[in-house]
Amino acid sequence: MKRFQNRVILRLAVLALSLSSVMACGSNNTNTGAPGVTPPNATNSNAAETSNSNAPATTNANVTPGNAGQQPTQAGAKPDCGGCWVQIFDDKNFDATDDNHMICGPGKWPNLRNLPGAVKINWSDEIESLKIGPNATVIVWIGEQYTGMSQTFGPGTENANLKLIASLGDNISSIEIKCQ
């Protein structure tokens, strides 16, 4: 009887661990139309810039994003980014049924691989349309590390087809968001 009780307890423990890891990682691995959210990162112009292919660039390695660990929003809801954000879409015309992602500013991302909170693993050379928050100015580059051709988008602007702007569509590889 003791052996049976130990097995039951062990199975319950494994089930509890499995459920807690699903809750911690998020329960959806497919796009539900709601964008994931990359939290903002702070900058400090007095320190040397660092970069990591898995994280946004910051100018101070000890700075913690203001809303780190922020979970994806519900469908149609905007995260609390203070109006300083860019929403990127995998397709033209803001197709929210396909991959899309919200990046809160301010911050610099030297590449678009492994954005925190993003369901899609690699956003480099994938963005076809974007929307800019009312308090954000966004600069995009076709090359990683802020290289190559760049384009600046002002607060509250939208572009439904980036392929019409000097072939930016599916060519954006780094982003900077400045907050007003």
N, C-alpha and C positions, 0 to 999 in steps of 0.2 A: 504494500500500500504506500509506503514512504517513497519508493522508487517512482510510482505512478504520480504522486504529488509533485515530486521534483521535476518530472518531465512536463507536467502541466505548467508549473511555474516558469520553467525555462522557455517553453513555447510562448507564454504570455509576455515574457521579457523581450523575446525576439520580435514579437508583434508590436509591442510598445516602441521599441527602438526603430523599427521600420516606419511606423506612423510618424514618429517625431522627426525622422530625417526627411520624410516627404513634406511635412509641414514647414520645416526649416528651409528647404530648397524651393518651395513653391509647388503647388499641385498641378500646374499645367506645363507641359513640354511642347504644346502646340499653340499656334497663334489663335487667340479668341477674338481678335479685333481690337483688344485693349493694348495700348503700347506698354512695353516695359519702361522703366525709368532708370536712367543713369544719374546718380546724385551729383550735385555740383562739387567742384573742388576749388579751394581757395588758392590764391597766389600771393607771393611775396617777392616783389621785384628786387630785393636786396640779396637774395640767395641764388645760387646757380640752379638752372633748370635741370630736372631729372626726368627720365622717361622709362617706361616699362611697357612691353608689348601687351601686358594684361591689365593695365590700369591707365587712367588719364594722367597726363603730365601735370605735375605741380611744380611750383618753384621752391617749395620747401618740403622735404620728405617727411617732416613731422606734422604737417597740417592734416587734420582730419576733416573730411567733407561735412558740411553742415547737416545734411540729412542722410548720412551713410546708412545703408541697410534699408532704405526706403523701398517698399514693396510696389509692384506694378499697380496702376490705378484700375478702377472699375471701368467698364466700357463707357466711353463718352466723357469720362471725368478727366480733368487736368490735375496733375500733381501740384503740390504747393511749392512752386519754384519762384514765386514772386514775380511772375510774368517774364522771367528770364530763362528761356528755353528754346530749343529747336526740336521739332518733331520731324523725323526722317521716315521716308516711305520707300519700299523696295520697288514700287511701281509708280508710273505717272498718274496724275489726277488724284493723288491722296487716297489711293485704294486701301482703306482700313481693313479690308478682309484679308489682305496679304500682310507680310511682315512690315511692321512699323515700330518705331522706338522714340521715346522722348529723352532728350539729354538736357539736364538742368545746368545752368551756368551760375557763376562764371567759371571758366576753365579752358584748358587747352588739351587736346587729344592728338598726339603725334601720329597715331594710327587708329584705325577703327576696328581692331580685332579685340574680342573679349570685353566689350563694353559692360560694365557692371549693371546687372539687372536685365540685360538684353537676352531675349530668347534665341535670336539669330547669333551664331558664333562669330561671323566675320562680316562687317558692314563695309569694308574697303571695296571700292568700285561697285557698289550695289545701290546707291541712292539715286532715285529717279525723280522724286518730288520732295518738297519740304515746306514746312510752315514755321515762321519765326514768332516768338512771343512778343508781347507789346513793349517789354522792357529790355529786349536783347538786340545786339548787333552780332551777326554771325559771319565769320570769314571761313571759307572753305578753300582747300588746295587740292590739286589733282595728285600730288605726290605726298608720301609720308614725310614726317618731320618738317611740315610746312614748306614744301618745295614745289616748284613748278607754278603753273598758272594758278591764280587765286581769284576769288570773286567775293564781294562783300554784300550782305543782305541786311537791310535796315529793319528796325522794329516793326512788328505787325505785318511783315510782307509774307507772301506765299508765292511759290513757283510750282505749277502743276506739271511742268515738263522741262527738266533741266537739260535735256538733249538739245533744246533750242538756244541755250546760252553757251556758245563756244564749246559745245560737246562736253559739258559738265556731267550730264547724265551718265551714270554707271562709271564715273571716273573720280569721284571724291574719295580721298584717302586720309585727310587730316582736317580737323576743325578747331576753331577757337570761338568761344562765346564770351562776349563782353556785356556786362549789365549796366543799364542806365541808372 
